Amino acid sequence: MTAYTPPAADTTADREPGTGTRSERRRTGAAGDGPAGSAWLAFLLPALVALACVVPGLGDRQLWRDEHATWWASSLSWHDLGLLIDHIDVVFTPYYAAMHLWITVAGDSPTMLRVPEAAATAVSAGLIGLVGRRMFAVRTGLLAGLLFAVVPSVTRYGQEARPYAFATMFALLATLLLLRALDRPGLKPWTLYALAVAATGFSHLVAMSVLAGHLWLVVLAKRRGDRIAGYAFAGAVLLGLSITFPMVAQGSGQSGQIAWNVTTTKDLTDFPETLFGSWTTGALVMGLGLIGLLAARRYAVLLAAWAVLPPVLTFLTANQLHLFLPRYLLFTIPAWTLLVAAGVTRLAGRLEPGARRGAGPQVLGAVLVTAVVAGYAYVAWPGIADAKKDLPTEPDYRAAADVVAAGQRSGDGMVFNGGMSERRAMAYELRDRKAPKDVLMEWTPQQNGGYGATECSRPARCLAGVDRIWLVSSIADGRPPLTGMNEKTAALLDKDFKAVRTVKLNHVLVRVLERA
């Protein structure tokens, strides 16, 4: 392939980033050809700020239902995990397998379960710095990475044992590798890109929609005279998709597991708040990001497709695929912060007509960038603090487990009611303590090849000889705690047992029942 050399450009600060000869780009640090030191700076500073936001209090917030699912699946034997993914959650197979290995080494405390996600969040912030440096300039990448690091929802999902931080990281890695492959083509760069595409799909299928923006980069390369970019891109994407295809094919038959996610117009209007973690942060980033489209120039289509297309597609197909969830779309936030950074640094560049005209304008540009970071961090900080709190709509299973552990006696049994994964949550919270026997469980989740147990069809037989029972119920709204329970079981408990103690906690009730 004949290497493309852009025509000579003027030296004004507001010329399009990424143009100029390769030697010019090395001197200016633009478009990814700056000194190695600038790459380290663009990566490390945002990564360290992200860690500073995510690591404090990493294990303080108690796990919620989805994280309990991660713990459960990742703690299974390889045989039982195989049975599980054969029935449900096959799309999370690579994540569960990796977490299985991690738990074996590091343990299953809340902190240790979340360490991989915290690390992925920090790497994502650093990768944004590198992507911005390659597309625009070093300070653009730095600003974008720093803005990403202090988004409240980034902290929220950086402290969650689910794969969304990894989806963001691999989507960014694939973008960076594509930029490098287009700049310096070869078998190795394109192979690495293909593997990154596969990793993106393995982390979360929705993140694969970033490929729509990648296609625009290939179109730009072809316009510059690159004759093989289209073929190389097609081959790499096909290779990446072929690796993930078996998982996708099997996962399509398990789509019913998220059929509960019914999307309304309110979900769309609340999207900026739920995606970014606060209305103020979301409105600020999206508003400045739309303005930044004017400064992104040849990368505007890439960033717009990356930021806007995934939520639009998932919303339009919500009734069929049920994928319009902000946590599934976390990987779009980097595109928004890159747009904001492109706009701010371009404005700062206009305040810096060059060193020949004095240092004053350069100081103004630096002050502008610093003011944006400081002001945005000030606005986002309350949201970061809120992101580390227990989810208000989730049952307080940690406190429920403390009540049970403190008051149980030998021979006690335990039963569950509600639809908030009570059995699995209590199994986690009581994992290191002696727990009352689950007296109604006839078939374990492992035997069922799923997350749910099968309870006794003849409760009188299962409850025979049990004189004291702990009932853990997530039935709320003032309804009786046995509401919705199997009729035979509820009738037996109501007839043969009486409540001697009741503890009401957030969205969960613990009741001690003694045989009458």
One Martini backbone bead per residue (centre of mass of N, CA, C, O) as a GRO file, in nm:
protein
  516
    1MET     BB    1   0.097   0.035   0.021
    2THR     BB    2   0.052   0.367  -0.012
    3ALA     BB    3   0.149   0.618   0.155
    4TYR     BB    4   0.001   0.882   0.324
    5THR     BB    5   0.047   1.243   0.256
    6PRO     BB    6  -0.028   1.524   0.360
    7PRO     BB    7  -0.063   1.829   0.302
    8ALA     BB    8   0.041   2.118   0.357
    9ALA     BB    9   0.018   2.322   0.648
   10ASP     BB   10  -0.051   2.532   0.861
   11THR     BB   11   0.046   2.675   1.200
   12THR     BB   12  -0.209   2.694   1.326
   13ALA     BB   13  -0.392   2.601   1.608
   14ASP     BB   14  -0.681   2.542   1.428
   15ARG     BB   15  -0.606   2.310   1.289
   16GLU     BB   16  -0.638   2.001   1.197
   17PRO     BB   17  -0.611   1.732   1.355
   18GLY     BB   18  -0.368   1.503   1.221
   19THR     BB   19  -0.208   1.686   1.050
   20GLY     BB   20   0.065   1.658   0.870
   21THR     BB   21   0.358   1.567   0.918
   22ARG     BB   22   0.523   1.341   1.101
   23SER     BB   23   0.725   1.538   1.224
   24GLU     BB   24   0.518   1.744   1.322
   25ARG     BB   25   0.363   1.547   1.508
   26ARG     BB   26   0.598   1.492   1.699
   27ARG     BB   27   0.633   1.784   1.798
   28THR     BB   28   0.316   1.831   1.890
   29GLY     BB   29   0.159   1.559   1.983
   30ALA     BB   30  -0.016   1.464   1.749
   31ALA     BB   31  -0.191   1.189   1.640
   32GLY     BB   32   0.009   0.974   1.804
   33ASP     BB   33   0.330   1.102   1.748
   34GLY     BB   34   0.436   1.145   2.006
   35PRO     BB   35   0.593   1.112   2.269
   36ALA     BB   36   0.607   0.870   2.503
   37GLY     BB   37   0.551   1.056   2.746
   38SER     BB   38   0.267   1.149   2.649
   39ALA     BB   39   0.134   0.872   2.669
   40TRP     BB   40   0.170   0.827   2.969
   41LEU     BB   41   0.017   1.077   3.057
   42ALA     BB   42  -0.256   1.014   2.911
   43PHE     BB   43  -0.293   0.753   3.085
   44LEU     BB   44  -0.221   0.790   3.395
   45LEU     BB   45  -0.384   1.029   3.499
   46PRO     BB   46  -0.674   0.921   3.450
   47ALA     BB   47  -0.632   0.650   3.597
   48LEU     BB   48  -0.572   0.771   3.880
   49VAL     BB   49  -0.836   0.926   3.911
   50ALA     BB   50  -1.022   0.683   3.888
   51LEU     BB   51  -0.909   0.538   4.136
   52ALA     BB   52  -0.975   0.771   4.338
   53CYS     BB   53  -1.289   0.725   4.293
   54VAL     BB   54  -1.324   0.401   4.329
   55VAL     BB   55  -1.164   0.275   4.574
   56PRO     BB   56  -1.309   0.424   4.777
   57GLY     BB   57  -1.538   0.208   4.908
   58LEU     BB   58  -1.552  -0.063   4.740
   59GLY     BB   59  -1.691  -0.254   4.994
   60ASP     BB   60  -1.936  -0.099   5.126
   61ARG     BB   61  -2.130  -0.166   4.925
   62GLN     BB   62  -2.370  -0.370   4.878
   63LEU     BB   63  -2.480  -0.616   4.721
   64TRP     BB   64  -2.666  -0.702   4.447
   65ARG     BB   65  -2.836  -0.911   4.254
   66ASP     BB   66  -2.628  -0.922   4.015
   67GLU     BB   67  -2.383  -0.977   4.201
   68HIS     BB   68  -2.487  -1.239   4.315
   69ALA     BB   69  -2.477  -1.381   4.042
   70THR     BB   70  -2.175  -1.363   4.005
   71TRP     BB   71  -2.097  -1.520   4.254
   72TRP     BB   72  -2.247  -1.778   4.199
   73ALA     BB   73  -2.130  -1.852   3.918
   74SER     BB   74  -1.817  -1.817   4.003
   75SER     BB   75  -1.844  -2.050   4.242
   76LEU     BB   76  -1.869  -2.268   4.063
   77SER     BB   77  -1.817  -2.527   3.910
   78TRP     BB   78  -1.743  -2.612   3.596
   79HIS     BB   79  -1.984  -2.797   3.564
   80ASP     BB   80  -2.207  -2.606   3.677
   81LEU     BB   81  -2.147  -2.373   3.484
   82GLY     BB   82  -2.220  -2.528   3.228
   83LEU     BB   83  -2.518  -2.571   3.308
   84LEU     BB   84  -2.597  -2.278   3.333
   85ILE     BB   85  -2.515  -2.168   3.037
   86ASP     BB   86  -2.715  -2.368   2.897
   87HIS     BB   87  -2.971  -2.184   3.016
   88ILE     BB   88  -2.798  -1.919   3.115
   89ASP     BB   89  -2.577  -1.660   3.055
   90VAL     BB   90  -2.379  -1.710   2.807
   91VAL     BB   91  -2.274  -1.409   2.759
   92PHE     BB   92  -2.101  -1.446   3.051
   93THR     BB   93  -1.881  -1.663   3.037
   94PRO     BB   94  -1.603  -1.514   3.040
   95TYR     BB   95  -1.657  -1.363   3.302
   96TYR     BB   96  -1.710  -1.603   3.491
   97ALA     BB   97  -1.442  -1.746   3.440
   98ALA     BB   98  -1.260  -1.517   3.539
   99MET     BB   99  -1.394  -1.494   3.824
  100HIS     BB  100  -1.330  -1.777   3.916
  101LEU     BB  101  -1.023  -1.736   3.923
  102TRP     BB  102  -1.021  -1.490   4.108
  103ILE     BB  103  -1.163  -1.614   4.358
  104THR     BB  104  -0.954  -1.837   4.408
  105VAL     BB  105  -0.734  -1.616   4.485
  106ALA     BB  106  -0.902  -1.354   4.637
  107GLY     BB  107  -1.194  -1.400   4.677
  108ASP     BB  108  -1.552  -1.288   4.797
  109SER     BB  109  -1.544  -1.013   4.863
  110PRO     BB  110  -1.655  -0.714   4.772
  111THR     BB  111  -1.379  -0.603   4.699
  112MET     BB  112  -1.269  -0.842   4.525
  113LEU     BB  113  -1.506  -0.849   4.318
  114ARG     BB  114  -1.427  -0.529   4.224
  115VAL     BB  115  -1.134  -0.499   4.129
  116PRO     BB  116  -1.152  -0.558   3.819
  117GLU     BB  117  -1.343  -0.314   3.759
  118ALA     BB  118  -1.160  -0.092   3.862
  119ALA     BB  119  -0.930  -0.151   3.664
  120ALA     BB  120  -1.098  -0.114   3.403
  121THR     BB  121  -1.165   0.183   3.456
  122ALA     BB  122  -0.877   0.291   3.457
  123VAL     BB  123  -0.803   0.193   3.173
  124SER     BB  124  -1.022   0.351   3.026
  125ALA     BB  125  -0.920   0.632   3.095
  126GLY     BB  126  -0.644   0.589   2.956
  127LEU     BB  127  -0.752   0.521   2.670
  128ILE     BB  128  -0.880   0.791   2.619
  129GLY     BB  129  -0.616   0.944   2.617
  130LEU     BB  130  -0.503   0.790   2.365
  131VAL     BB  131  -0.729   0.846   2.165
  132GLY     BB  132  -0.719   1.157   2.185
  133ARG     BB  133  -0.421   1.184   2.105
  134ARG     BB  134  -0.452   1.052   1.819
  135MET     BB  135  -0.689   1.236   1.708
  136PHE     BB  136  -0.563   1.508   1.836
  137ALA     BB  137  -0.434   1.554   2.148
  138VAL     BB  138  -0.303   1.535   2.449
  139ARG     BB  139  -0.503   1.728   2.603
  140THR     BB  140  -0.757   1.596   2.496
  141GLY     BB  141  -0.715   1.321   2.625
  142LEU     BB  142  -0.687   1.416   2.913
  143LEU     BB  143  -0.962   1.551   2.941
  144ALA     BB  144  -1.138   1.308   2.868
  145GLY     BB  145  -1.031   1.118   3.093
  146LEU     BB  146  -1.107   1.302   3.334
  147LEU     BB  147  -1.407   1.322   3.281
  148PHE     BB  148  -1.465   1.021   3.300
  149ALA     BB  149  -1.357   0.968   3.595
  150VAL     BB  150  -1.604   1.182   3.713
  151VAL     BB  151  -1.830   1.002   3.652
  152PRO     BB  152  -2.062   0.862   3.848
  153SER     BB  153  -2.120   0.592   3.683
  154VAL     BB  154  -1.827   0.499   3.677
  155THR     BB  155  -1.811   0.445   3.975
  156ARG     BB  156  -2.051   0.258   4.002
  157TYR     BB  157  -1.932   0.035   3.784
  158GLY     BB  158  -1.647   0.017   3.928
  159GLN     BB  159  -1.838  -0.101   4.189
  160GLU     BB  160  -1.913  -0.365   4.001
  161ALA     BB  161  -1.986  -0.717   3.957
  162ARG     BB  162  -1.965  -0.648   3.631
  163PRO     BB  163  -1.898  -0.616   3.266
  164TYR     BB  164  -1.914  -0.302   3.184
  165ALA     BB  165  -1.619  -0.207   3.214
  166PHE     BB  166  -1.511  -0.406   2.997
  167ALA     BB  167  -1.669  -0.301   2.757
  168THR     BB  168  -1.536  -0.025   2.759
  169MET     BB  169  -1.241  -0.112   2.735
  170PHE     BB  170  -1.266  -0.278   2.462
  171ALA     BB  171  -1.383  -0.052   2.288
  172LEU     BB  172  -1.131   0.127   2.319
  173LEU     BB  173  -0.916  -0.071   2.224
  174ALA     BB  174  -1.031  -0.110   1.940
  175THR     BB  175  -1.006   0.185   1.853
  176LEU     BB  176  -0.701   0.215   1.892
  177LEU     BB  177  -0.617  -0.023   1.703
  178LEU     BB  178  -0.744   0.096   1.449
  179LEU     BB  179  -0.579   0.353   1.432
  180ARG     BB  180  -0.308   0.201   1.407
  181ALA     BB  181  -0.374   0.025   1.158
  182LEU     BB  182  -0.423   0.272   0.967
  183ASP     BB  183  -0.138   0.400   1.010
  184ARG     BB  184   0.008   0.087   1.051
  185PRO     BB  185  -0.008  -0.152   0.859
  186GLY     BB  186  -0.080  -0.504   0.936
  187LEU     BB  187  -0.114  -0.807   1.069
  188LYS     BB  188  -0.092  -0.745   1.370
  189PRO     BB  189  -0.289  -0.503   1.405
  190TRP     BB  190  -0.540  -0.655   1.283
  191THR     BB  191  -0.542  -0.889   1.483
  192LEU     BB  192  -0.575  -0.724   1.740
  193TYR     BB  193  -0.841  -0.603   1.656
  194ALA     BB  194  -1.002  -0.865   1.633
  195LEU     BB  195  -0.966  -0.943   1.933
  196ALA     BB  196  -1.105  -0.688   2.044
  197VAL     BB  197  -1.379  -0.745   1.921
  198ALA     BB  198  -1.425  -1.010   2.069
  199ALA     BB  199  -1.398  -0.891   2.358
  200THR     BB  200  -1.637  -0.703   2.333
  201GLY     BB  201  -1.851  -0.926   2.290
  202PHE     BB  202  -1.785  -1.086   2.555
  203SER     BB  203  -1.862  -0.851   2.753
  204HIS     BB  204  -2.079  -0.709   2.536
  205LEU     BB  205  -2.292  -0.697   2.273
  206VAL     BB  206  -2.367  -0.392   2.255
  207ALA     BB  207  -2.065  -0.290   2.212
  208MET     BB  208  -2.053  -0.367   1.900
  209SER     BB  209  -2.174  -0.088   1.792
  210VAL     BB  210  -1.894   0.057   1.754
  211LEU     BB  211  -1.848  -0.037   1.452
  212ALA     BB  212  -1.995   0.193   1.309
  213GLY     BB  213  -1.771   0.402   1.365
  214HIS     BB  214  -1.533   0.244   1.241
  215LEU     BB  215  -1.624   0.260   0.947
  216TRP     BB  216  -1.552   0.560   0.912
  217LEU     BB  217  -1.246   0.529   0.927
  218VAL     BB  218  -1.229   0.362   0.667
  219VAL     BB  219  -1.345   0.573   0.479
  220LEU     BB  220  -1.120   0.777   0.526
  221ALA     BB  221  -0.888   0.598   0.426
  222LYS     BB  222  -0.996   0.564   0.135
  223ARG     BB  223  -0.990   0.870   0.069
  224ARG     BB  224  -0.664   0.869   0.110
  225GLY     BB  225  -0.580   0.580  -0.055
  226ASP     BB  226  -0.659   0.320   0.094
  227ARG     BB  227  -0.694  -0.003  -0.050
  228ILE     BB  228  -0.705  -0.217   0.222
  229ALA     BB  229  -0.886  -0.130   0.459
  230GLY     BB  230  -1.156  -0.268   0.390
  231TYR     BB  231  -1.052  -0.561   0.390
  232ALA     BB  232  -0.923  -0.566   0.670
  233PHE     BB  233  -1.174  -0.493   0.828
  234ALA     BB  234  -1.355  -0.724   0.736
  235GLY     BB  235  -1.170  -0.952   0.835
  236ALA     BB  236  -1.154  -0.870   1.135
  237VAL     BB  237  -1.458  -0.873   1.197
  238LEU     BB  238  -1.512  -1.164   1.112
  239LEU     BB  239  -1.323  -1.288   1.316
  240GLY     BB  240  -1.451  -1.170   1.571
  241LEU     BB  241  -1.740  -1.284   1.517
  242SER     BB  242  -1.666  -1.586   1.495
  243ILE     BB  243  -1.584  -1.613   1.794
  244THR     BB  244  -1.883  -1.510   1.906
  245PHE     BB  245  -2.114  -1.668   1.763
  246PRO     BB  246  -2.184  -1.909   1.949
  247MET     BB  247  -2.281  -1.729   2.181
  248VAL     BB  248  -2.498  -1.575   2.025
  249ALA     BB  249  -2.669  -1.816   1.933
  250GLN     BB  250  -2.737  -1.914   2.221
  251GLY     BB  251  -2.838  -1.638   2.342
  252SER     BB  252  -3.098  -1.603   2.165
  253GLY     BB  253  -3.250  -1.836   2.347
  254GLN     BB  254  -3.217  -1.633   2.629
  255SER     BB  255  -3.383  -1.353   2.608
  256GLY     BB  256  -3.609  -1.396   2.833
  257GLN     BB  257  -3.437  -1.296   3.089
  258ILE     BB  258  -3.505  -0.969   2.984
  259ALA     BB  259  -3.826  -0.923   2.957
  260TRP     BB  260  -3.870  -0.724   3.203
  261ASN     BB  261  -3.762  -0.493   3.011
  262VAL     BB  262  -3.973  -0.226   3.001
  263THR     BB  263  -4.005   0.038   2.783
  264THR     BB  264  -4.027   0.392   2.814
  265THR     BB  265  -4.032   0.729   2.774
  266LYS     BB  266  -3.906   0.783   3.053
  267ASP     BB  267  -3.639   0.639   2.997
  268LEU     BB  268  -3.552   0.850   2.787
  269THR     BB  269  -3.571   1.114   2.962
  270ASP     BB  270  -3.370   0.971   3.189
  271PHE     BB  271  -3.100   0.900   3.048
  272PRO     BB  272  -2.889   1.112   3.136
  273GLU     BB  273  -2.907   1.034   3.437
  274THR     BB  274  -2.858   0.718   3.419
  275LEU     BB  275  -2.586   0.728   3.263
  276PHE     BB  276  -2.425   0.958   3.455
  277GLY     BB  277  -2.583   0.988   3.762
  278SER     BB  278  -2.685   1.284   3.666
  279TRP     BB  279  -2.836   1.554   3.540
  280THR     BB  280  -2.610   1.759   3.537
  281THR     BB  281  -2.395   1.588   3.404
  282GLY     BB  282  -2.552   1.500   3.151
  283ALA     BB  283  -2.623   1.783   3.040
  284LEU     BB  284  -2.335   1.891   3.021
  285VAL     BB  285  -2.206   1.676   2.836
  286MET     BB  286  -2.414   1.674   2.605
  287GLY     BB  287  -2.408   1.972   2.537
  288LEU     BB  288  -2.099   1.994   2.481
  289GLY     BB  289  -2.089   1.758   2.279
  290LEU     BB  290  -2.256   1.889   2.051
  291ILE     BB  291  -2.053   2.118   2.012
  292GLY     BB  292  -1.802   1.926   1.960
  293LEU     BB  293  -1.876   1.837   1.670
  294LEU     BB  294  -1.747   2.094   1.534
  295ALA     BB  295  -1.442   2.005   1.635
  296ALA     BB  296  -1.402   1.699   1.530
  297ARG     BB  297  -1.465   1.663   1.237
  298ARG     BB  298  -1.351   1.369   1.108
  299TYR     BB  299  -1.466   1.243   1.402
  300ALA     BB  300  -1.773   1.301   1.430
  301VAL     BB  301  -1.905   1.041   1.328
  302LEU     BB  302  -1.782   0.844   1.518
  303LEU     BB  303  -1.879   0.980   1.789
  304ALA     BB  304  -2.180   0.989   1.721
  305ALA     BB  305  -2.221   0.685   1.679
  306TRP     BB  306  -2.115   0.601   1.959
  307ALA     BB  307  -2.318   0.780   2.136
  308VAL     BB  308  -2.612   0.741   1.976
  309LEU     BB  309  -2.678   0.469   1.834
  310PRO     BB  310  -2.715   0.262   2.067
  311PRO     BB  311  -2.962   0.396   2.213
  312VAL     BB  312  -3.145   0.404   1.965
  313LEU     BB  313  -3.151   0.102   1.894
  314THR     BB  314  -3.241  -0.007   2.177
  315PHE     BB  315  -3.506   0.154   2.184
  316LEU     BB  316  -3.640   0.054   1.914
  317THR     BB  317  -3.586  -0.266   2.029
  318ALA     BB  318  -3.708  -0.308   2.320
  319ASN     BB  319  -3.959  -0.508   2.265
  320GLN     BB  320  -3.755  -0.739   2.158
  321LEU     BB  321  -3.457  -0.712   2.328
  322HIS     BB  322  -3.426  -0.550   2.603
  323LEU     BB  323  -3.149  -0.324   2.593
  324PHE     BB  324  -3.253  -0.057   2.746
  325LEU     BB  325  -2.971   0.009   2.939
  326PRO     BB  326  -2.741   0.204   3.084
  327ARG     BB  327  -2.531  -0.022   3.159
  328TYR     BB  328  -2.507  -0.118   2.855
  329LEU     BB  329  -2.407   0.209   2.777
  330LEU     BB  330  -2.132   0.293   2.906
  331PHE     BB  331  -1.945   0.294   2.637
  332THR     BB  332  -2.049   0.595   2.543
  333ILE     BB  333  -1.906   0.806   2.725
  334PRO     BB  334  -1.632   0.855   2.581
  335ALA     BB  335  -1.751   1.008   2.338
  336TRP     BB  336  -1.850   1.252   2.500
  337THR     BB  337  -1.573   1.338   2.626
  338LEU     BB  338  -1.432   1.379   2.353
  339LEU     BB  339  -1.616   1.605   2.254
  340VAL     BB  340  -1.567   1.802   2.480
  341ALA     BB  341  -1.257   1.818   2.450
  342ALA     BB  342  -1.252   1.917   2.158
  343GLY     BB  343  -1.399   2.186   2.211
  344VAL     BB  344  -1.220   2.307   2.434
  345THR     BB  345  -0.936   2.285   2.292
  346ARG     BB  346  -1.014   2.454   2.048
  347LEU     BB  347  -1.072   2.711   2.204
  348ALA     BB  348  -0.794   2.725   2.333
  349GLY     BB  349  -0.640   2.745   2.061
  350ARG     BB  350  -0.760   3.031   1.988
  351LEU     BB  351  -0.600   3.152   2.249
  352GLU     BB  352  -0.328   3.021   2.084
  353PRO     BB  353  -0.148   3.166   1.829
  354GLY     BB  354   0.134   3.165   1.974
  355ALA     BB  355   0.445   3.224   2.107
  356ARG     BB  356   0.504   3.492   1.942
  357ARG     BB  357   0.249   3.646   2.107
  358GLY     BB  358   0.280   3.521   2.376
  359ALA     BB  359   0.171   3.392   2.696
  360GLY     BB  360  -0.118   3.482   2.754
  361PRO     BB  361  -0.297   3.300   2.566
  362GLN     BB  362  -0.191   3.033   2.683
  363VAL     BB  363  -0.301   3.078   2.966
  364LEU     BB  364  -0.597   3.094   2.887
  365GLY     BB  365  -0.619   2.807   2.781
  366ALA     BB  366  -0.533   2.662   3.043
  367VAL     BB  367  -0.754   2.786   3.220
  368LEU     BB  368  -0.992   2.668   3.069
  369VAL     BB  369  -0.931   2.368   3.109
  370THR     BB  370  -0.913   2.377   3.419
  371ALA     BB  371  -1.201   2.490   3.467
  372VAL     BB  372  -1.354   2.253   3.348
  373VAL     BB  373  -1.252   2.034   3.537
  374ALA     BB  374  -1.325   2.167   3.808
  375GLY     BB  375  -1.627   2.222   3.755
  376TYR     BB  376  -1.710   1.933   3.689
  377ALA     BB  377  -1.615   1.801   3.953
  378TYR     BB  378  -1.800   1.968   4.136
  379VAL     BB  379  -2.068   1.866   4.010
  380ALA     BB  380  -2.002   1.543   4.033
  381TRP     BB  381  -1.934   1.469   4.332
  382PRO     BB  382  -2.214   1.401   4.457
  383GLY     BB  383  -2.259   1.158   4.263
  384ILE     BB  384  -2.022   0.989   4.365
  385ALA     BB  385  -2.124   0.956   4.653
  386ASP     BB  386  -2.396   0.818   4.574
  387ALA     BB  387  -2.265   0.569   4.419
  388LYS     BB  388  -2.162   0.442   4.714
  389LYS     BB  389  -2.439   0.366   4.785
  390ASP     BB  390  -2.696   0.209   4.860
  391LEU     BB  391  -2.957   0.086   4.708
  392PRO     BB  392  -3.278   0.195   4.772
  393THR     BB  393  -3.435  -0.062   4.615
  394GLU     BB  394  -3.275  -0.256   4.791
  395PRO     BB  395  -3.229  -0.500   4.993
  396ASP     BB  396  -3.113  -0.551   5.334
  397TYR     BB  397  -2.924  -0.827   5.362
  398ARG     BB  398  -2.703  -0.766   5.561
  399ALA     BB  399  -2.890  -0.711   5.804
  400ALA     BB  400  -3.047  -0.975   5.789
  401ALA     BB  401  -2.802  -1.159   5.847
  402ASP     BB  402  -2.739  -1.041   6.126
  403VAL     BB  403  -3.001  -1.125   6.261
  404VAL     BB  404  -2.975  -1.430   6.216
  405ALA     BB  405  -2.690  -1.478   6.338
  406ALA     BB  406  -2.768  -1.364   6.630
  407GLY     BB  407  -3.057  -1.557   6.670
  408GLN     BB  408  -2.981  -1.836   6.627
  409ARG     BB  409  -3.047  -2.191   6.642
  410SER     BB  410  -3.047  -2.501   6.688
  411GLY     BB  411  -3.254  -2.628   6.421
  412ASP     BB  412  -3.304  -2.417   6.237
  413GLY     BB  413  -3.488  -2.255   5.986
  414MET     BB  414  -3.531  -2.148   5.631
  415VAL     BB  415  -3.728  -1.905   5.450
  416PHE     BB  416  -3.869  -1.781   5.132
  417ASN     BB  417  -3.986  -1.455   4.991
  418GLY     BB  418  -4.014  -1.347   4.665
  419GLY     BB  419  -3.837  -1.146   4.384
  420MET     BB  420  -3.513  -1.085   4.525
  421SER     BB  421  -3.306  -1.315   4.569
  422GLU     BB  422  -3.296  -1.428   4.866
  423ARG     BB  423  -3.133  -1.692   4.871
  424ARG     BB  424  -2.870  -1.584   4.738
  425ALA     BB  425  -2.815  -1.344   4.927
  426MET     BB  426  -2.799  -1.507   5.194
  427ALA     BB  427  -2.573  -1.692   5.106
  428TYR     BB  428  -2.366  -1.467   5.093
  429GLU     BB  429  -2.396  -1.325   5.379
  430LEU     BB  430  -2.359  -1.641   5.515
  431ARG     BB  431  -2.091  -1.786   5.408
  432ASP     BB  432  -1.910  -1.738   5.697
  433ARG     BB  433  -2.170  -1.860   5.834
  434LYS     BB  434  -2.395  -2.008   6.015
  435ALA     BB  435  -2.682  -2.150   5.871
  436PRO     BB  436  -2.981  -2.214   5.829
  437LYS     BB  437  -3.181  -2.435   5.702
  438ASP     BB  438  -3.312  -2.504   5.383
  439VAL     BB  439  -3.615  -2.661   5.416
  440LEU     BB  440  -3.753  -2.622   5.108
  441MET     BB  441  -3.517  -2.747   4.955
  442GLU     BB  442  -3.502  -2.998   4.697
  443TRP     BB  443  -3.364  -2.835   4.456
  444THR     BB  444  -3.091  -2.717   4.342
  445PRO     BB  445  -2.950  -2.500   4.128
  446GLN     BB  446  -2.743  -2.701   4.020
  447GLN     BB  447  -2.954  -2.920   3.941
  448ASN     BB  448  -3.115  -2.706   3.751
  449GLY     BB  449  -2.923  -2.511   3.589
  450GLY     BB  450  -2.942  -2.241   3.779
  451TYR     BB  451  -3.067  -1.996   4.018
  452GLY     BB  452  -3.301  -2.183   4.103
  453ALA     BB  453  -3.500  -2.344   4.321
  454THR     BB  454  -3.672  -2.631   4.441
  455GLU     BB  455  -3.956  -2.679   4.610
  456CYS     BB  456  -4.163  -2.830   4.802
  457SER     BB  457  -4.455  -3.021   4.741
  458ARG     BB  458  -4.431  -3.128   5.061
  459PRO     BB  459  -4.408  -2.932   5.331
  460ALA     BB  460  -4.469  -3.117   5.575
  461ARG     BB  461  -4.220  -3.296   5.538
  462CYS     BB  462  -3.997  -3.064   5.547
  463LEU     BB  463  -4.111  -2.944   5.840
  464ALA     BB  464  -4.048  -3.177   5.995
  465GLY     BB  465  -3.897  -3.104   6.309
  466VAL     BB  466  -3.955  -2.791   6.284
  467ASP     BB  467  -3.983  -2.518   6.534
  468ARG     BB  468  -3.791  -2.299   6.381
  469ILE     BB  469  -3.829  -2.000   6.177
  470TRP     BB  470  -3.686  -1.815   5.909
  471LEU     BB  471  -3.823  -1.532   5.754
  472VAL     BB  472  -3.752  -1.412   5.419
  473SER     BB  473  -3.898  -1.102   5.299
  474SER     BB  474  -3.976  -0.880   5.003
  475ILE     BB  475  -4.249  -0.795   5.083
  476ALA     BB  476  -4.431  -0.509   5.028
  477ASP     BB  477  -4.667  -0.259   5.084
  478GLY     BB  478  -4.808  -0.406   5.347
  479ARG     BB  479  -4.796  -0.691   5.290
  480PRO     BB  480  -4.794  -0.999   5.343
  481PRO     BB  481  -4.508  -1.206   5.362
  482LEU     BB  482  -4.676  -1.460   5.206
  483THR     BB  483  -4.710  -1.337   4.945
  484GLY     BB  484  -4.696  -1.573   4.674
  485MET     BB  485  -4.683  -1.824   4.801
  486ASN     BB  486  -4.723  -2.127   4.831
  487GLU     BB  487  -5.019  -2.238   4.938
  488LYS     BB  488  -4.935  -2.478   5.115
  489THR     BB  489  -4.711  -2.335   5.272
  490ALA     BB  490  -4.868  -2.091   5.379
  491ALA     BB  491  -5.086  -2.257   5.532
  492LEU     BB  492  -4.893  -2.406   5.721
  493LEU     BB  493  -4.757  -2.160   5.855
  494ASP     BB  494  -5.026  -2.030   5.954
  495LYS     BB  495  -5.121  -2.280   6.129
  496ASP     BB  496  -4.836  -2.393   6.287
  497PHE     BB  497  -4.743  -2.087   6.315
  498LYS     BB  498  -4.584  -1.819   6.501
  499ALA     BB  499  -4.513  -1.494   6.561
  500VAL     BB  500  -4.225  -1.358   6.770
  501ARG     BB  501  -4.064  -1.193   6.540
  502THR     BB  502  -3.993  -0.859   6.393
  503VAL     BB  503  -3.790  -0.730   6.115
  504LYS     BB  504  -3.761  -0.415   5.963
  505LEU     BB  505  -3.634  -0.336   5.649
  506ASN     BB  506  -3.508  -0.257   5.356
  507HIS     BB  507  -3.718  -0.442   5.163
  508VAL     BB  508  -3.713  -0.631   5.432
  509LEU     BB  509  -3.817  -0.928   5.618
  510VAL     BB  510  -3.781  -1.057   5.954
  511ARG     BB  511  -3.912  -1.376   6.076
  512VAL     BB  512  -4.017  -1.548   6.363
  513LEU     BB  513  -4.110  -1.894   6.375
  514GLU     BB  514  -4.330  -2.088   6.582
  515ARG     BB  515  -4.457  -2.361   6.695
  516ALA     BB  516  -4.783  -2.402   6.824
   0.00000   0.00000   0.00000
